[in-house]
Amino acid sequence: MSKASSLVVLRRRALLTAGAGLLAAPAFAATWPDRPVRILVGFPAGGTTDILGRIAAQILQEELGQPVVVENRPGAGSNIAAQAVLRSPADGYTLLLGSPGTNAINPHLYANSGYDPLKDFLPISQIAEVPNLIAAHPSVGVRNAAALIALAKQRTLSYGETSIGGSTHLAAELFRLMGGFEATHVPYRGSAPMMTDLLPGRIDFGTDNLPSILPHVRSGALVAIGVTSAERWPSSPDIPAIAETLPGYEVTAWFGLVAPRGTPAEIIAKANAALRVGLSKPETASRMAELGARPLPGSPEVYQARNEREFVRLGDLIRRVGIRAE
C-alpha cells in the first residue's frame, strides 16, 4: 500500500471511530465541560504558540462557560506536552495546542517522538496560521529573493534559523533547495540568539516567524526578502512572497487544538463549534493580526487533511536535507 493510500485509510478509520464514539458517547460527554479544561502548550510562555493557545483558551472559556487554563510544558520540540496529553484521560479536559512540530515534523525528526500524530490525536479545529519571513542584512546588498539566490550562486552565504527541524529551519532549507544554491547553515535556539548575529551582519540572512522578525525590517535594520506563505500575507502586503520567485514554495506554521484518541465525538463537535464562533469574531481577527497571524475556523476534517498533507510533504523534506534532532 502506498503512503498516500495509507493516510487515506487512517483518516477513514479516525472518522469512523469518531462516529462510533458519538453513538456510544459516555454520559459525561453530554455535560462537558462541567469543570476546568486544560490546554497544554509545548513551548515557554510569551511565544507565538503560547499566545495562540491563550486566545483559544479565552474563546472556549467565553463560549462554554467553564475556566480554561493554559499549562506550559516546554521541551523536546513539544514532544513532552504531546506525550502528557496522550497519557491523559480521553474526556475532553486535557487538550493540546498542536503545532507543525507535533502534527507533522517531530515523528520524522526524533528517533522516538513517543506518538503518532495521525493516529494518537483527534483534530478539533485549526486556530491560526503564521508565516515565516526570510530577511537579509543590508550589507549583503540584495532586496529580493531573485537577487539573493543569484548572489548565493556566486559566493557562499551564511544563514540562520531559530529551531532545528522547525518551520523556520524547513523554510530556509526549502528556499535553498528550490533556489539551487549551497550555503553555510548556522543553527540557533530561538529568535533572540539568532538576532545577536543577524543584526550586526555576522550572518548574511535568516528565517524567523513573521511577528518576531518584522519589527527589525520595519526599523531598517534588516531587508525583507520574502514571506514563506503561498501568497503575500494580508498584514504585510508590501512584502513579496518567496513563491513569486519560486512557484510552489510554501512553509508556514499552523496551529490548532487536538484531543487524545478516544475522546467522544460529541465533545470534539462541541469544542469545534465554540472555536468557530470565537475565531469568526472581528476582535479575534484584529488581535491575531497584531501577531502577524490569521484565524482559521473550520472543521476537524479540514484540520486533519492539512496534518496528513504536511506530514508527508515535510517528512520528505526532512529526509532530503538529512535533519535529525540532537
N, C-alpha and C positions, 0 to 999 in steps of 0.2 A: 504493500500500500504506500502511495506517495505521501510526502509530508503534508501537502495541501489537503489530500483526502483524509488523512488522519485528523487534521484540525477540524474539518467539517464534521467528522464522526464525533469528536469530543464536544463540539458545540451542540450537536443534536442531543447527545446524552445529557449535557448540562441543562438544556431546555426541557427535556422530558423529565429529568429529576425534579426540576423546579415545579413543573406542572403537577407531578405526583405529590410533591410536598404541599401544594395548595389544597389538593383534595383531602389530604390526611393531616392537615396542619394541627399541631398541638393546641390545646386550649389557650395557652399563654399568648399565642400569635394574635388572637382576636383582641387582646387588651394591650398589646405592645404599642408604645412603651409605657409602663406604669412605674418606672424608676429611672434614675440617671443612665445615660448612654455614654460610653467612652469611644473616642476616636484616637487610635494610636498613629503617631507620625514618626517616621523613621529618621528624622533629621532634627538638629537642635532648634530651639525657639528662635524666631526672628527671621528665618529664611523664607524663600518663596513657598516651599512646601508647607511649612508651619502656618504661614499666614492664610493660605488657601484652606488648610484644614480648619482653621478657626472661623473662616467665613462659612464653611459647610456646617460647622457645629452651631453657629448662630442661626442659620437658616432652619436646621432641624429643630432647634430649641423653640424658635418662634412658631413654627408650623405644627409641631407635635405636642407642645406644652409640657415638656419634661426637660430638666437640665441635661445638656450635652457638653462634656468636658474633653479637652484635648490633652493627651498624655504623650510627651516626647520620649521616644525610645531610640536614640541615635545609635549607629554602629553598623559596620559591615554592609555599607551601602543600602541600609534599611532592611537587611535580612533579619535582624534581631526583632524589629517590630512585626514583620510579617510572620515570623515563627511564633511570636507570642499570641497574635490574633488567631493563628491556625490552631493553637492549643486551647483556645478559649471555647466555652460552650457556644454552640450554634444557635443562639437565642436572640440575636439582634442587639445585644447590649455591649458588644465589643466589635468595633469596625476598624478598618484600615484605610488610611489615606494613601491610595495607590499612586505610584509614580512610574516613569519609564523604567526605573531600576527594578522595582518589584514586579511590574506587569510584563516586562519583555526582555530586560537585559541581564539581570543577575544570574538566572539559570545557565546562561552561556558564559558568564564571566567568572563565576566561582566554581570550584571543583564540586562543592555541595552547598547549594543555597538553602537547602532544607525544605523546599516546597516546589510545587509545580503551579505556576500562576494560572494556567488554563484549566486545571482540574481541581485545585485545592481551594479556590475562592470563587464566589459568585459575584458578578458585577451588579452594582446598584445604579450608579449613574456617573458619567463624567462630570467634573466640576468646572475645569478651566483648562486652557491651553496657553503656553508661554513660549515664544520663540527664543532662540539664541541670537547673538549678534557677533559677527566677526569684525574686529576693529584693528587698525594698524597704528603704529607710532608715526607721527608726522614726518620724522626723519627718513622713513622708508621711501617717501616721495611718490606714493600711489594714492588714488582716491576712489578706486572701484575694483571690482573683482577681476575684470579682464586684465587690468594693469598689474594687479598683484600676482596673478598667475603668470603673466609674461615675465615679470621680474624674477619670480621663483624658478623659472626655467633657465635664467641666465646665471644666477648665483644662489647659493644655499641660504635660505632664510630660516629663522627660528620662530617657533610658535608655541604658545602656552594654552592650557585649558585647566578647568577648575575641578575636575573629578575623573579619575581613571575609570574608563568604561561608561561614564555618564553621558548625558546628551550633549554636553559641551565638547567632550572628547570625540564622540562619534561624529558630531557636526564638523569638527576640524578635520578628522580623518577622511570623511566623505568628500569634503572640499578638495583635499589634497589628491585623493584618488581620481575624482572626476575631472579635476584640473590637470592631471597628468604630470605632477611635479613631485620631487622629493624635498624634504625639509627636516630640520632638526627639532624633534619633539622635546619640550620641556614641561613635565607634569607638575601640577601644584595641587595642594589640598585646600581648595577654597578660593574664592574671589580675591580676598584681601592679599594673600601671599602672591598671587599672580600679578596683581596691580603694582606691587612693590618693584617688580621687574619691568612690566609693560609701560608704565607711566614714564619712567626715566629712559626708556628705549633700550634696555638691556636685552629684550627680546623684540622681534620685529612685529609680530601680530599675535592676537589672542582671541579666544572664544569664551563667552560667558552668557548667562541668562540676560535677556534684554534689560530688565529692571536694574540689574547690578552695574552694567557697563555703560548704559545710555547717558547717565549724567556726565561721564568723562568725555563722551562725544559732544554733548551739548556745550560743555565748557571749552572745547577746542583742544583738550589735552590728547585726544585720540581722533582718528579718522574712521568713520563708518565705512566698511567695505560692503556689508550686506546682511540682511536678516536671513535666518535659516528656514523660514516658513516658505510654503509653496508660492505665496504671493506677498506683496507688500503688507506690512502689519497696519491695521487700522489706526492705532495710536501714534504711529510714526510713519506716515505715508511718504515722507520725503526721502526715506532710506530705501534704496532698491533691495529687492530680494536676490539672493545668490542665484536662484533659479532663472532669473532673467538672463544670466550669462551661461549657466549650466542647467539646461532644461531637465526637469525630473528631480532636481536636488531638493531635499527636504529633511530636516531633523529638528523637531520641536519637542518640548516637554509637555506632556498631557497628564492630567491628574484627575482622580475620581475616587469614589468610595466603593469598597468591596467588603464582603462578609465571608466568614468561614463557610466551607461547603456544608450542606445540611441545614442551613438557615431556611426556615419556612418561606415559601414564595410570597405568602401574604405580607410578611414583614418587608421583603425586598420591594414589593409593589408599593407599600405604604411609604417607605423611605424615599423611593424614587419619585412618587407624586409630590412629596413635600419639597424635595430638591428642585423639581421642575418649576414649582410655584416661586420659590425664592430666587432661583437663578434667572428667572424671566423678569424680575423687577428691575426698573431703570436704576435704582440706587445701587443694586448689586453690580450691574454693568459699570457704573461710574467708579465704584470702589475698586473693581478689578482693573479698570483702565489705568488707574493711578499706579498699579503694579506692572503695567505692560502686559496684562493678561486679558483674556476674553472668556465669558462664561459659555459653557457647553451643555445646556439642558438637553436631555434625550433619554432614550430607553436603555434598559440593560443590554438589549441585543446589539444596539449600535456600539456601546462601550466594549462589549465582548468582541465584536467584529474588528474593532481597531486593535485591541490587545492581540488578537490572533495574527492580524496582518503585520504588526510591528514586531511581534515575537519572531516571525520568520525573517523579515527584512533586516532587522538589527542584528539578529543572530548570525546571519550570513555576513554582514559587515564586520562583526567582531572576529569571526573566523578568518576573513580575508586579511585583516590587519594583524591578527595574532595577539589580541589583547587578552591578558589574564590578570585577575585581581591578585594583589600581593598577599 
